[in-house]
Amino acid sequence: MSTPDTLLQAALNRLAARASSSAIDAAAQLSLLAQDAPQKIRTDLQLFWEEVHADGYSVVLFNSVFG
């Protein structure tokens, strides 16, 4: 193999290694997100319903004062 061919092959090898490493990192991050998702969904839904109840109370209070 000539020098340009060797350099090209070396560059391709490094690109493949970096792509593989990036893919592994992305898969690991996705796995962590998937593990945390159920608790995050529960927490977000709980907060949502607390806000709904608070807004509902505000509407009832407003209507009882000004309605």
PQR file of N, CA, C, O and H, with PARSE charges and radii, in Angstrom:
ATOM      1  N   MET A   1       0.844  -1.171   0.000 -0.4000 1.5000
ATOM      2  CA  MET A   1       0.000   0.000   0.000 -0.0000 2.0000
ATOM      3  C   MET A   1       0.892   1.238   0.000  0.5500 1.7000
ATOM      4  O   MET A   1       1.896   1.285   0.710 -0.5500 1.4000
ATOM      5  N   SER A   2       0.527   2.227  -0.787 -0.4000 1.5000
ATOM      6  CA  SER A   2       1.315   3.450  -0.847 -0.0000 2.0000
ATOM      7  C   SER A   2       1.008   4.320   0.369  0.5500 1.7000
ATOM      8  O   SER A   2       0.053   4.067   1.103 -0.5500 1.4000
ATOM      9  H   SER A   2      -0.290   2.189  -1.364  0.4000 1.0000
ATOM     10  N   THR A   3       1.826   5.342   0.570 -0.4000 1.5000
ATOM     11  CA  THR A   3       1.658   6.226   1.727 -0.0000 2.0000
ATOM     12  C   THR A   3       0.288   6.911   1.743  0.5500 1.7000
ATOM     13  O   THR A   3      -0.358   6.921   2.791 -0.5500 1.4000
ATOM     14  H   THR A   3       2.603   5.548  -0.026  0.4000 1.0000
ATOM     15  N   PRO A   4      -0.190   7.492   0.612 -0.5600 1.5000
ATOM     16  CA  PRO A   4      -1.529   8.097   0.639  0.2800 2.0000
ATOM     17  C   PRO A   4      -2.619   7.073   0.978  0.5500 1.7000
ATOM     18  O   PRO A   4      -3.569   7.377   1.700 -0.5500 1.4000
ATOM     19  N   ASP A   5      -2.463   5.855   0.443 -0.4000 1.5000
ATOM     20  CA  ASP A   5      -3.447   4.811   0.744 -0.0000 2.0000
ATOM     21  C   ASP A   5      -3.409   4.434   2.220  0.5500 1.7000
ATOM     22  O   ASP A   5      -4.449   4.203   2.836 -0.5500 1.4000
ATOM     23  H   ASP A   5      -1.691   5.608  -0.143  0.4000 1.0000
ATOM     24  N   THR A   6      -2.214   4.374   2.779 -0.4000 1.5000
ATOM     25  CA  THR A   6      -2.058   4.043   4.195 -0.0000 2.0000
ATOM     26  C   THR A   6      -2.678   5.134   5.067  0.5500 1.7000
ATOM     27  O   THR A   6      -3.374   4.844   6.041 -0.5500 1.4000
ATOM     28  H   THR A   6      -1.369   4.562   2.279  0.4000 1.0000
ATOM     29  N   LEU A   7      -2.419   6.381   4.708 -0.4000 1.5000
ATOM     30  CA  LEU A   7      -3.009   7.488   5.472 -0.0000 2.0000
ATOM     31  C   LEU A   7      -4.528   7.495   5.361  0.5500 1.7000
ATOM     32  O   LEU A   7      -5.223   7.750   6.344 -0.5500 1.4000
ATOM     33  H   LEU A   7      -1.854   6.617   3.917  0.4000 1.0000
ATOM     34  N   LEU A   8      -5.035   7.221   4.186 -0.4000 1.5000
ATOM     35  CA  LEU A   8      -6.479   7.172   3.989 -0.0000 2.0000
ATOM     36  C   LEU A   8      -7.084   6.044   4.824  0.5500 1.7000
ATOM     37  O   LEU A   8      -8.115   6.227   5.473 -0.5500 1.4000
ATOM     38  H   LEU A   8      -4.470   7.014   3.387  0.4000 1.0000
ATOM     39  N   GLN A   9      -6.442   4.889   4.803 -0.4000 1.5000
ATOM     40  CA  GLN A   9      -6.938   3.760   5.589 -0.0000 2.0000
ATOM     41  C   GLN A   9      -6.892   4.081   7.084  0.5500 1.7000
ATOM     42  O   GLN A   9      -7.822   3.750   7.820 -0.5500 1.4000
ATOM     43  H   GLN A   9      -5.605   4.741   4.276  0.4000 1.0000
ATOM     44  N   ALA A  10      -5.821   4.721   7.528 -0.4000 1.5000
ATOM     45  CA  ALA A  10      -5.703   5.105   8.935 -0.0000 2.0000
ATOM     46  C   ALA A  10      -6.790   6.114   9.313  0.5500 1.7000
ATOM     47  O   ALA A  10      -7.374   6.020  10.393 -0.5500 1.4000
ATOM     48  H   ALA A  10      -5.066   4.990   6.931  0.4000 1.0000
ATOM     49  N   ALA A  11      -7.060   7.070   8.439 -0.4000 1.5000
ATOM     50  CA  ALA A  11      -8.101   8.061   8.696 -0.0000 2.0000
ATOM     51  C   ALA A  11      -9.471   7.393   8.775  0.5500 1.7000
ATOM     52  O   ALA A  11     -10.273   7.724   9.649 -0.5500 1.4000
ATOM     53  H   ALA A  11      -6.586   7.147   7.562  0.4000 1.0000
ATOM     54  N   LEU A  12      -9.739   6.465   7.878 -0.4000 1.5000
ATOM     55  CA  LEU A  12     -11.007   5.744   7.901 -0.0000 2.0000
ATOM     56  C   LEU A  12     -11.148   4.909   9.174  0.5500 1.7000
ATOM     57  O   LEU A  12     -12.230   4.826   9.756 -0.5500 1.4000
ATOM     58  H   LEU A  12      -9.088   6.197   7.169  0.4000 1.0000
ATOM     59  N   ASN A  13     -10.046   4.293   9.598 -0.4000 1.5000
ATOM     60  CA  ASN A  13     -10.067   3.509  10.829 -0.0000 2.0000
ATOM     61  C   ASN A  13     -10.408   4.391  12.031  0.5500 1.7000
ATOM     62  O   ASN A  13     -11.204   4.001  12.885 -0.5500 1.4000
ATOM     63  H   ASN A  13      -9.167   4.361   9.125  0.4000 1.0000
ATOM     64  N   ARG A  14      -9.802   5.582  12.093 -0.4000 1.5000
ATOM     65  CA  ARG A  14     -10.067   6.500  13.215 -0.0000 2.0000
ATOM     66  C   ARG A  14     -11.519   6.991  13.190  0.5500 1.7000
ATOM     67  O   ARG A  14     -12.172   7.065  14.231 -0.5500 1.4000
ATOM     68  H   ARG A  14      -9.155   5.899  11.399  0.4000 1.0000
ATOM     69  N   LEU A  15     -12.021   7.327  11.990 -0.4000 1.5000
ATOM     70  CA  LEU A  15     -13.414   7.754  11.877 -0.0000 2.0000
ATOM     71  C   LEU A  15     -14.369   6.655  12.336  0.5500 1.7000
ATOM     72  O   LEU A  15     -15.347   6.929  13.032 -0.5500 1.4000
ATOM     73  H   LEU A  15     -11.491   7.267  11.144  0.4000 1.0000
ATOM     74  N   ALA A  16     -14.089   5.431  11.950 -0.4000 1.5000
ATOM     75  CA  ALA A  16     -14.929   4.303  12.361 -0.0000 2.0000
ATOM     76  C   ALA A  16     -14.879   4.119  13.874  0.5500 1.7000
ATOM     77  O   ALA A  16     -15.907   3.867  14.502 -0.5500 1.4000
ATOM     78  H   ALA A  16     -13.295   5.209  11.385  0.4000 1.0000
ATOM     79  N   ALA A  17     -13.691   4.243  14.462 -0.4000 1.5000
ATOM     80  CA  ALA A  17     -13.557   4.092  15.912 -0.0000 2.0000
ATOM     81  C   ALA A  17     -14.323   5.198  16.640  0.5500 1.7000
ATOM     82  O   ALA A  17     -14.990   4.935  17.641 -0.5500 1.4000
ATOM     83  H   ALA A  17     -12.856   4.448  13.951  0.4000 1.0000
ATOM     84  N   ARG A  18     -14.229   6.420  16.147 -0.4000 1.5000
ATOM     85  CA  ARG A  18     -14.952   7.533  16.789 -0.0000 2.0000
ATOM     86  C   ARG A  18     -16.460   7.364  16.635  0.5500 1.7000
ATOM     87  O   ARG A  18     -17.208   7.609  17.581 -0.5500 1.4000
ATOM     88  H   ARG A  18     -13.687   6.634  15.335  0.4000 1.0000
ATOM     89  N   ALA A  19     -16.908   6.954  15.467 -0.4000 1.5000
ATOM     90  CA  ALA A  19     -18.338   6.746  15.248 -0.0000 2.0000
ATOM     91  C   ALA A  19     -18.861   5.649  16.162  0.5500 1.7000
ATOM     92  O   ALA A  19     -19.950   5.769  16.723 -0.5500 1.4000
ATOM     93  H   ALA A  19     -16.300   6.755  14.698  0.4000 1.0000
ATOM     94  N   SER A  20     -18.101   4.601  16.309 -0.4000 1.5000
ATOM     95  CA  SER A  20     -18.489   3.494  17.177 -0.0000 2.0000
ATOM     96  C   SER A  20     -18.573   3.969  18.629  0.5500 1.7000
ATOM     97  O   SER A  20     -19.519   3.643  19.346 -0.5500 1.4000
ATOM     98  H   SER A  20     -17.216   4.504  15.853  0.4000 1.0000
ATOM     99  N   SER A  21     -17.579   4.737  19.045 -0.4000 1.5000
ATOM    100  CA  SER A  21     -17.558   5.261  20.410 -0.0000 2.0000
ATOM    101  C   SER A  21     -18.742   6.192  20.646  0.5500 1.7000
ATOM    102  O   SER A  21     -19.375   6.140  21.701 -0.5500 1.4000
ATOM    103  H   SER A  21     -16.811   5.001  18.462  0.4000 1.0000
ATOM    104  N   SER A  22     -19.040   7.034  19.677 -0.4000 1.5000
ATOM    105  CA  SER A  22     -20.176   7.944  19.795 -0.0000 2.0000
ATOM    106  C   SER A  22     -21.490   7.180  19.869  0.5500 1.7000
ATOM    107  O   SER A  22     -22.384   7.539  20.636 -0.5500 1.4000
ATOM    108  H   SER A  22     -18.527   7.077  18.820  0.4000 1.0000
ATOM    109  N   ALA A  23     -21.603   6.133  19.076 -0.4000 1.5000
ATOM    110  CA  ALA A  23     -22.823   5.328  19.086 -0.0000 2.0000
ATOM    111  C   ALA A  23     -22.988   4.624  20.428  0.5500 1.7000
ATOM    112  O   ALA A  23     -24.100   4.528  20.947 -0.5500 1.4000
ATOM    113  H   ALA A  23     -20.877   5.841  18.452  0.4000 1.0000
ATOM    114  N   ILE A  24     -21.901   4.138  20.985 -0.4000 1.5000
ATOM    115  CA  ILE A  24     -21.968   3.481  22.297 -0.0000 2.0000
ATOM    116  C   ILE A  24     -22.363   4.484  23.369  0.5500 1.7000
ATOM    117  O   ILE A  24     -23.187   4.175  24.229 -0.5500 1.4000
ATOM    118  H   ILE A  24     -20.998   4.216  20.564  0.4000 1.0000
ATOM    119  N   ASP A  25     -21.787   5.677  23.330 -0.4000 1.5000
ATOM    120  CA  ASP A  25     -22.139   6.725  24.290 -0.0000 2.0000
ATOM    121  C   ASP A  25     -23.611   7.106  24.171  0.5500 1.7000
ATOM    122  O   ASP A  25     -24.295   7.270  25.182 -0.5500 1.4000
ATOM    123  H   ASP A  25     -21.117   5.928  22.631  0.4000 1.0000
ATOM    124  N   ALA A  26     -24.096   7.246  22.951 -0.4000 1.5000
ATOM    125  CA  ALA A  26     -25.493   7.608  22.727 -0.0000 2.0000
ATOM    126  C   ALA A  26     -26.417   6.510  23.255  0.5500 1.7000
ATOM    127  O   ALA A  26     -27.446   6.805  23.863 -0.5500 1.4000
ATOM    128  H   ALA A  26     -23.541   7.113  22.130  0.4000 1.0000
ATOM    129  N   ALA A  27     -26.058   5.260  23.029 -0.4000 1.5000
ATOM    130  CA  ALA A  27     -26.872   4.151  23.526 -0.0000 2.0000
ATOM    131  C   ALA A  27     -26.902   4.135  25.052  0.5500 1.7000
ATOM    132  O   ALA A  27     -27.942   3.858  25.650 -0.5500 1.4000
ATOM    133  H   ALA A  27     -25.222   5.021  22.535  0.4000 1.0000
ATOM    134  N   ALA A  28     -25.783   4.426  25.676 -0.4000 1.5000
ATOM    135  CA  ALA A  28     -25.732   4.470  27.140 -0.0000 2.0000
ATOM    136  C   ALA A  28     -26.607   5.598  27.677  0.5500 1.7000
ATOM    137  O   ALA A  28     -27.322   5.411  28.662 -0.5500 1.4000
ATOM    138  H   ALA A  28     -24.938   4.651  25.191  0.4000 1.0000
ATOM    139  N   GLN A  29     -26.557   6.759  27.046 -0.4000 1.5000
ATOM    140  CA  GLN A  29     -27.389   7.882  27.485 -0.0000 2.0000
ATOM    141  C   GLN A  29     -28.873   7.567  27.297  0.5500 1.7000
ATOM    142  O   GLN A  29     -29.697   7.899  28.149 -0.5500 1.4000
ATOM    143  H   GLN A  29     -25.976   6.911  26.246  0.4000 1.0000
ATOM    144  N   LEU A  30     -29.203   6.935  26.193 -0.4000 1.5000
ATOM    145  CA  LEU A  30     -30.588   6.553  25.932 -0.0000 2.0000
ATOM    146  C   LEU A  30     -31.067   5.551  26.972  0.5500 1.7000
ATOM    147  O   LEU A  30     -32.210   5.622  27.423 -0.5500 1.4000
ATOM    148  H   LEU A  30     -28.534   6.665  25.501  0.4000 1.0000
ATOM    149  N   SER A  31     -30.215   4.633  27.350 -0.4000 1.5000
ATOM    150  CA  SER A  31     -30.558   3.652  28.378 -0.0000 2.0000
ATOM    151  C   SER A  31     -30.848   4.334  29.712  0.5500 1.7000
ATOM    152  O   SER A  31     -31.804   3.974  30.398 -0.5500 1.4000
ATOM    153  H   SER A  31     -29.286   4.576  26.984  0.4000 1.0000
ATOM    154  N   LEU A  32     -30.028   5.315  30.081 -0.4000 1.5000
ATOM    155  CA  LEU A  32     -30.261   6.049  31.323 -0.0000 2.0000
ATOM    156  C   LEU A  32     -31.573   6.821  31.276  0.5500 1.7000
ATOM    157  O   LEU A  32     -32.316   6.847  32.257 -0.5500 1.4000
ATOM    158  H   LEU A  32     -29.251   5.608  29.524  0.4000 1.0000
ATOM    159  N   LEU A  33     -31.861   7.447  30.143 -0.4000 1.5000
ATOM    160  CA  LEU A  33     -33.122   8.170  29.990 -0.0000 2.0000
ATOM    161  C   LEU A  33     -34.314   7.225  30.122  0.5500 1.7000
ATOM    162  O   LEU A  33     -35.320   7.558  30.749 -0.5500 1.4000
ATOM    163  H   LEU A  33     -31.258   7.426  29.346  0.4000 1.0000
ATOM    164  N   ALA A  34     -34.188   6.048  29.524 -0.4000 1.5000
ATOM    165  CA  ALA A  34     -35.275   5.077  29.588 -0.0000 2.0000
ATOM    166  C   ALA A  34     -35.499   4.603  31.021  0.5500 1.7000
ATOM    167  O   ALA A  34     -36.639   4.354  31.414 -0.5500 1.4000
ATOM    168  H   ALA A  34     -33.371   5.777  29.014  0.4000 1.0000
ATOM    169  N   GLN A  35     -34.436   4.474  31.802 -0.4000 1.5000
ATOM    170  CA  GLN A  35     -34.570   4.051  33.194 -0.0000 2.0000
ATOM    171  C   GLN A  35     -35.241   5.134  34.030  0.5500 1.7000
ATOM    172  O   GLN A  35     -36.026   4.827  34.927 -0.5500 1.4000
ATOM    173  H   GLN A  35     -33.510   4.676  31.483  0.4000 1.0000
ATOM    174  N   ASP A  36     -34.941   6.384  33.746 -0.4000 1.5000
ATOM    175  CA  ASP A  36     -35.473   7.506  34.524 -0.0000 2.0000
ATOM    176  C   ASP A  36     -36.867   7.938  34.072  0.5500 1.7000
ATOM    177  O   ASP A  36     -37.554   8.657  34.797 -0.5500 1.4000
ATOM    178  H   ASP A  36     -34.303   6.633  33.017  0.4000 1.0000
ATOM    179  N   ALA A  37     -37.288   7.513  32.892 -0.4000 1.5000
ATOM    180  CA  ALA A  37     -38.541   7.999  32.310 -0.0000 2.0000
ATOM    181  C   ALA A  37     -39.768   7.721  33.180  0.5500 1.7000
ATOM    182  O   ALA A  37     -40.565   8.638  33.375 -0.5500 1.4000
ATOM    183  H   ALA A  37     -36.729   6.929  32.303  0.4000 1.0000
ATOM    184  N   PRO A  38     -39.969   6.517  33.713 -0.5600 1.5000
ATOM    185  CA  PRO A  38     -41.200   6.294  34.491  0.2800 2.0000
ATOM    186  C   PRO A  38     -41.328   7.232  35.689  0.5500 1.7000
ATOM    187  O   PRO A  38     -42.409   7.768  35.934 -0.5500 1.4000
ATOM    188  N   GLN A  39     -40.261   7.438  36.427 -0.4000 1.5000
ATOM    189  CA  GLN A  39     -40.327   8.331  37.583 -0.0000 2.0000
ATOM    190  C   GLN A  39     -40.554   9.767  37.142  0.5500 1.7000
ATOM    191  O   GLN A  39     -41.312  10.499  37.779 -0.5500 1.4000
ATOM    192  H   GLN A  39     -39.383   7.003  36.228  0.4000 1.0000
ATOM    193  N   LYS A  40     -39.903  10.180  36.055 -0.4000 1.5000
ATOM    194  CA  LYS A  40     -40.087  11.549  35.561 -0.0000 2.0000
ATOM    195  C   LYS A  40     -41.528  11.756  35.121  0.5500 1.7000
ATOM    196  O   LYS A  40     -42.110  12.809  35.383 -0.5500 1.4000
ATOM    197  H   LYS A  40     -39.287   9.585  35.538  0.4000 1.0000
ATOM    198  N   ILE A  41     -42.099  10.783  34.466 -0.4000 1.5000
ATOM    199  CA  ILE A  41     -43.493  10.894  34.021 -0.0000 2.0000
ATOM    200  C   ILE A  41     -44.418  10.996  35.235  0.5500 1.7000
ATOM    201  O   ILE A  41     -45.329  11.824  35.251 -0.5500 1.4000
ATOM    202  H   ILE A  41     -41.626   9.928  34.252  0.4000 1.0000
ATOM    203  N   ARG A  42     -44.187  10.155  36.254 -0.4000 1.5000
ATOM    204  CA  ARG A  42     -45.004  10.227  37.467 -0.0000 2.0000
ATOM    205  C   ARG A  42     -44.906  11.603  38.124  0.5500 1.7000
ATOM    206  O   ARG A  42     -45.914  12.193  38.514 -0.5500 1.4000
ATOM    207  H   ARG A  42     -43.447   9.483  36.241  0.4000 1.0000
ATOM    208  N   THR A  43     -43.680  12.100  38.238 -0.4000 1.5000
ATOM    209  CA  THR A  43     -43.460  13.406  38.863 -0.0000 2.0000
ATOM    210  C   THR A  43     -44.137  14.515  38.064  0.5500 1.7000
ATOM    211  O   THR A  43     -44.802  15.381  38.632 -0.5500 1.4000
ATOM    212  H   THR A  43     -42.861  11.621  37.922  0.4000 1.0000
ATOM    213  N   ASP A  44     -43.966  14.485  36.753 -0.4000 1.5000
ATOM    214  CA  ASP A  44     -44.574  15.516  35.901 -0.0000 2.0000
ATOM    215  C   ASP A  44     -46.104  15.466  35.959  0.5500 1.7000
ATOM    216  O   ASP A  44     -46.759  16.507  35.994 -0.5500 1.4000
ATOM    217  H   ASP A  44     -43.426  13.781  36.291  0.4000 1.0000
ATOM    218  N   LEU A  45     -46.667  14.262  35.970 -0.4000 1.5000
ATOM    219  CA  LEU A  45     -48.125  14.140  36.057 -0.0000 2.0000
ATOM    220  C   LEU A  45     -48.641  14.626  37.409  0.5500 1.7000
ATOM    221  O   LEU A  45     -49.681  15.280  37.484 -0.5500 1.4000
ATOM    222  H   LEU A  45     -46.135  13.416  35.942  0.4000 1.0000
ATOM    223  N   GLN A  46     -47.911  14.304  38.473 -0.4000 1.5000
ATOM    224  CA  GLN A  46     -48.319  14.770  39.794 -0.0000 2.0000
ATOM    225  C   GLN A  46     -48.320  16.299  39.844  0.5500 1.7000
ATOM    226  O   GLN A  46     -49.264  16.910  40.346 -0.5500 1.4000
ATOM    227  H   GLN A  46     -47.066  13.773  38.412  0.4000 1.0000
ATOM    228  N   LEU A  47     -47.264  16.907  39.325 -0.4000 1.5000
ATOM    229  CA  LEU A  47     -47.197  18.364  39.282 -0.0000 2.0000
ATOM    230  C   LEU A  47     -48.328  18.943  38.440  0.5500 1.7000
ATOM    231  O   LEU A  47     -48.941  19.941  38.820 -0.5500 1.4000
ATOM    232  H   LEU A  47     -46.497  16.411  38.918  0.4000 1.0000
ATOM    233  N   PHE A  48     -48.603  18.325  37.306 -0.4000 1.5000
ATOM    234  CA  PHE A  48     -49.682  18.778  36.428 -0.0000 2.0000
ATOM    235  C   PHE A  48     -51.014  18.784  37.174  0.5500 1.7000
ATOM    236  O   PHE A  48     -51.742  19.775  37.126 -0.5500 1.4000
ATOM    237  H   PHE A  48     -48.105  17.515  36.997  0.4000 1.0000
ATOM    238  N   TRP A  49     -51.342  17.682  37.869 -0.4000 1.5000
ATOM    239  CA  TRP A  49     -52.618  17.604  38.565 -0.0000 2.0000
ATOM    240  C   TRP A  49     -52.678  18.574  39.742  0.5500 1.7000
ATOM    241  O   TRP A  49     -53.740  19.121  40.040 -0.5500 1.4000
ATOM    242  H   TRP A  49     -50.750  16.877  37.908  0.4000 1.0000
ATOM    243  N   GLU A  50     -51.565  18.788  40.402 -0.4000 1.5000
ATOM    244  CA  GLU A  50     -51.535  19.797  41.463 -0.0000 2.0000
ATOM    245  C   GLU A  50     -51.841  21.184  40.898  0.5500 1.7000
ATOM    246  O   GLU A  50     -52.566  21.964  41.515 -0.5500 1.4000
ATOM    247  H   GLU A  50     -50.703  18.343  40.161  0.4000 1.0000
ATOM    248  N   GLU A  51     -51.290  21.487  39.728 -0.4000 1.5000
ATOM    249  CA  GLU A  51     -51.563  22.776  39.081 -0.0000 2.0000
ATOM    250  C   GLU A  51     -53.024  22.876  38.650  0.5500 1.7000
ATOM    251  O   GLU A  51     -53.638  23.935  38.781 -0.5500 1.4000
ATOM    252  H   GLU A  51     -50.701  20.854  39.226  0.4000 1.0000
ATOM    253  N   VAL A  52     -53.585  21.775  38.134 -0.4000 1.5000
ATOM    254  CA  VAL A  52     -54.994  21.759  37.731 -0.0000 2.0000
ATOM    255  C   VAL A  52     -55.879  22.029  38.935  0.5500 1.7000
ATOM    256  O   VAL A  52     -56.808  22.834  38.857 -0.5500 1.4000
ATOM    257  H   VAL A  52     -53.086  20.915  38.028  0.4000 1.0000
ATOM    258  N   HIS A  53     -55.598  21.358  40.051 -0.4000 1.5000
ATOM    259  CA  HIS A  53     -56.399  21.562  41.259 -0.0000 2.0000
ATOM    260  C   HIS A  53     -56.277  23.004  41.755  0.5500 1.7000
ATOM    261  O   HIS A  53     -57.274  23.614  42.141 -0.5500 1.4000
ATOM    262  H   HIS A  53     -54.844  20.704  40.114  0.4000 1.0000
ATOM    263  N   ALA A  54     -55.063  23.547  41.746 -0.4000 1.5000
ATOM    264  CA  ALA A  54     -54.858  24.931  42.186 -0.0000 2.0000
ATOM    265  C   ALA A  54     -55.616  25.900  41.287  0.5500 1.7000
ATOM    266  O   ALA A  54     -56.240  26.841  41.777 -0.5500 1.4000
ATOM    267  H   ALA A  54     -54.253  23.052  41.433  0.4000 1.0000
ATOM    268  N   ASP A  55     -55.565  25.677  39.979 -0.4000 1.5000
ATOM    269  CA  ASP A  55     -56.298  26.546  39.054 -0.0000 2.0000
ATOM    270  C   ASP A  55     -57.808  26.401  39.251  0.5500 1.7000
ATOM    271  O   ASP A  55     -58.549  27.382  39.193 -0.5500 1.4000
ATOM    272  H   ASP A  55     -55.058  24.913  39.582  0.4000 1.0000
ATOM    273  N   GLY A  56     -58.242  25.181  39.482 -0.4000 1.5000
ATOM    274  CA  GLY A  56     -59.670  24.955  39.727 -0.0000 2.0000
ATOM    275  C   GLY A  56     -60.131  25.671  40.983  0.5500 1.7000
ATOM    276  O   GLY A  56     -61.209  26.265  41.003 -0.5500 1.4000
ATOM    277  H   GLY A  56     -57.640  24.384  39.529  0.4000 1.0000
ATOM    278  N   TYR A  57     -59.331  25.619  42.018 -0.4000 1.5000
ATOM    279  CA  TYR A  57     -59.656  26.330  43.258 -0.0000 2.0000
ATOM    280  C   TYR A  57     -59.731  27.832  43.004  0.5500 1.7000
ATOM    281  O   TYR A  57     -60.619  28.512  43.520 -0.5500 1.4000
ATOM    282  H   TYR A  57     -58.455  25.137  42.002  0.4000 1.0000
ATOM    283  N   SER A  58     -58.795  28.346  42.207 -0.4000 1.5000
ATOM    284  CA  SER A  58     -58.796  29.778  41.889 -0.0000 2.0000
ATOM    285  C   SER A  58     -60.059  30.181  41.146  0.5500 1.7000
ATOM    286  O   SER A  58     -60.623  31.243  41.409 -0.5500 1.4000
ATOM    287  H   SER A  58     -58.074  27.794  41.788  0.4000 1.0000
ATOM    288  N   VAL A  59     -60.506  29.342  40.222 -0.4000 1.5000
ATOM    289  CA  VAL A  59     -61.720  29.637  39.458 -0.0000 2.0000
ATOM    290  C   VAL A  59     -62.937  29.630  40.383  0.5500 1.7000
ATOM    291  O   VAL A  59     -63.787  30.518  40.309 -0.5500 1.4000
ATOM    292  H   VAL A  59     -60.047  28.479  40.009  0.4000 1.0000
ATOM    293  N   VAL A  60     -63.014  28.617  41.259 -0.4000 1.5000
ATOM    294  CA  VAL A  60     -64.139  28.545  42.196 -0.0000 2.0000
ATOM    295  C   VAL A  60     -64.139  29.763  43.106  0.5500 1.7000
ATOM    296  O   VAL A  60     -65.188  30.368  43.327 -0.5500 1.4000
ATOM    297  H   VAL A  60     -62.324  27.896  41.319  0.4000 1.0000
ATOM    298  N   LEU A  61     -62.987  30.128  43.631 -0.4000 1.5000
ATOM    299  CA  LEU A  61     -62.879  31.286  44.517 -0.0000 2.0000
ATOM    300  C   LEU A  61     -63.284  32.561  43.784  0.5500 1.7000
ATOM    301  O   LEU A  61     -64.029  33.381  44.321 -0.5500 1.4000
ATOM    302  H   LEU A  61     -62.135  29.636  43.451  0.4000 1.0000
ATOM    303  N   PHE A  62     -62.797  32.724  42.564 -0.4000 1.5000
ATOM    304  CA  PHE A  62     -63.131  33.917  41.768 -0.0000 2.0000
ATOM    305  C   PHE A  62     -64.638  33.985  41.543  0.5500 1.7000
ATOM    306  O   PHE A  62     -65.251  35.038  41.716 -0.5500 1.4000
ATOM    307  H   PHE A  62     -62.192  32.058  42.127  0.4000 1.0000
ATOM    308  N   ASN A  63     -65.228  32.860  41.158 -0.4000 1.5000
ATOM    309  CA  ASN A  63     -66.669  32.841  40.887 -0.0000 2.0000
ATOM    310  C   ASN A  63     -67.490  33.101  42.138  0.5500 1.7000
ATOM    311  O   ASN A  63     -68.554  33.718  42.069 -0.5500 1.4000
ATOM    312  H   ASN A  63     -64.730  32.004  41.018  0.4000 1.0000
ATOM    313  N   SER A  64     -67.000  32.632  43.285 -0.4000 1.5000
ATOM    314  CA  SER A  64     -67.767  32.857  44.504 -0.0000 2.0000
ATOM    315  C   SER A  64     -67.670  34.320  44.950  0.5500 1.7000
ATOM    316  O   SER A  64     -68.586  34.826  45.598 -0.5500 1.4000
ATOM    317  H   SER A  64     -66.136  32.131  43.341  0.4000 1.0000
ATOM    318  N   VAL A  65     -66.585  34.996  44.614 -0.4000 1.5000
ATOM    319  CA  VAL A  65     -66.435  36.395  44.989 -0.0000 2.0000
ATOM    320  C   VAL A  65     -67.091  37.318  43.962  0.5500 1.7000
ATOM    321  O   VAL A  65     -67.790  38.262  44.332 -0.5500 1.4000
ATOM    322  H   VAL A  65     -65.841  34.585  44.087  0.4000 1.0000
ATOM    323  N   PHE A  66     -66.869  37.050  42.681 -0.4000 1.5000
ATOM    324  CA  PHE A  66     -67.319  37.968  41.643 -0.0000 2.0000
ATOM    325  C   PHE A  66     -68.486  37.431  40.825  0.5500 1.7000
ATOM    326  O   PHE A  66     -69.054  38.157  40.009 -0.5500 1.4000
ATOM    327  H   PHE A  66     -66.302  36.284  42.380  0.4000 1.0000
ATOM    328  N   GLY A  67     -68.847  36.171  41.034 -0.4000 1.5000
ATOM    329  CA  GLY A  67     -69.861  35.554  40.195 -0.0000 2.0000
ATOM    330  C   GLY A  67     -71.206  35.886  40.569  0.5500 1.7000
ATOM    331  O   GLY A  67     -72.155  35.425  39.935 -0.5500 1.4000
ATOM    332  H   GLY A  67     -68.384  35.582  41.696  0.4000 1.0000
TER
END
